[in-house]
């Protein structure tokens, strides 16, 4: 049987990279998920721009200006995709944490 995997690294490695970069950048996380999912709290003003370049799942509305979103990695997620995402998110990662 031939594998169709596009990466030799499991999704959890890319999940860890996203989670760790968000934490290091000061972005608030809704929960610390041990799965391939990351749940950052994002300013609503950034959602449209984020959605124009990446797919994410709505998780919950936090307050009048923030939403928790769900980012997920898979075997098809490549390191370059993670780098592109983190570059796009870097402008809001330094915002103060809100819970």
N, C-alpha and C positions, 0 to 999 in steps of 0.2 A: 504494500500500500504506500502510495506517495503522499507526503504531507503537503498541504497548501499553505502552511504557515509562512507569513512574510517576515517573521522575526524569530530569532533563536532565543530571545529573552522573553520570559513570561510576562503577562499583563501586569502582574503585581510590581514588577521592577519599574515600569513606566508610571504606575499609580504612585509608587513611593516617590519618584522624582517630582511629580506634580505636587503631591502633598507637601513634601519637604520644601520645595521652592516657595509655595504659598505661605507656609509657616515662617520661613526665613524672611520673606518679604513683609511679614506682619499682617497678612490677610487673615481675617477670621474664618474659622471652619465651624460648621454647624455641629458635626460629629467627627470623631476620628475613626473612620471605617477601616476595618482590616481587609476589606474586599478590593476589587478593582475600581471602586467608586470613590470620588472625592466630592465633598459637599461644601464649597466655599460660599460665603455670604458676599453678594456683589451689590454695588450701588446700582439702583434702577437706571440711572442715567447711562450706565455702561452696557446694559443688556442688549440694546438694539445693535450696537457696533459688534459686540461679541457674537450675537446671533447671525450677523451677516457673514461671518467668516468661519464659525464653528457651530456644531450641533451640541446642544446641551439640553438637559431636562429641567423643567420647573419642579422645584421641590415644595417650597412654601414661601409665602410673603412674610417677611420678618417685621417690618414696620413701614412707615410711609415712604421711606427712601431706599429700602434694601430688600433683596430677595435671595433666598437660598436656592442654588442651582445644583444639579447633579452632573458631574463630569465622569465619564466611564472610559476605561481603556479595554482593549481586547488584544487577541493575538495579531490582529490586523494593524494595530497601532504601531507605527514605527517611531524611532527616536526623533527623527526630523519633525514629525507631527507634534510631539511633545515640546520640542524647542520652539516651534512656531506659536503654539498656544501660550507658552510661558512668556514669550516676547510680547504677545498681544496683551496679556494680563498684567505685565509689569507696571503699567502706568497707574493702576489702581491698587496694587499690592501694598503700597506704602501708606494707604489711608488707615486711620485709627480703627482698631477692632471695635465692632459693635455687636452686642449680643441681645 
